[in-house]
Amino acid sequence: MSSKTIALRILEDVFIGFTTLLMLAVAGVPMDWLLGLVAMSMREFKEFALFILFAALLLIHTIATSDTAP
């Protein structure tokens, strides 16, 4: 596996994880344990999760569309 494939797999896992957490938080699943762990309010956590989602998507796009040397 190339480093590009490994990086994409890691970013995909990060994207899926934060997407799942964000969807659960928006759906109303109790997140008190997580909010206590990261010391954030629910609003701050949702904003942080959205930031991570968009950052992961941009990194995935950048890596997938980059030219690799032969």
N, C-alpha and C positions, 0 to 999 in steps of 0.2 A: 504494500500500500504506500502510496506517495504521501508526502506531508500535506498536500492539498486535500486529499481524501480524508486524512485524519482530522485536519482542522475543520472541514465541513461537517464531519460526523459529531465532533465535540460541540460546534455551534448549533447544530440541529438539536442535540440533546438539551442544551441550554434553552433554546427557543421553545421546545416542547414542554420542558419543566416549568418555565415561567408562564407560558400560555395556560397550562393547566391550573397553576396556582391563581392566576388572574381570573380565569373563568370561574373557579370555585369561590373566590372572594366576591365576585360580582353576583354570583348566584345566591349568596347569602350564607354559605357554609361558615360556621364559627372559626375564626382565625385568631382567636385570642392567644393561643400558644405560640403562633408564629410571630404575631405582633410583639409579644413579650420577649421573644428570642432576638428580634432585630431592633427592638426599642423604637418602633415607628407607630404612628397613628395609621388608621386604615386608609385615609386619604393619601398620606405619604407613601404607604406601601403600594397602592394602586399606581401612583405616578412613577415610582421606582420600577415597578414591573413593566409598565408601558415603555419606559426608557430602555430597559434591557431588551424587550421584545423588538423595538425598532432598531436598536443597535445590532442585535444579532441578525436581523433580516438584512441590514445594510452590509454587514461583514460577510454573510453568506453570499449575497449578490456580488460583492466585490471579488471575493475569492473565486466564485464560479465563473465569472466573466473575465478574469485575468488571464493573460497569455502566459503560458509556461514555456520555458526554454526546453528545446529537445534534448 
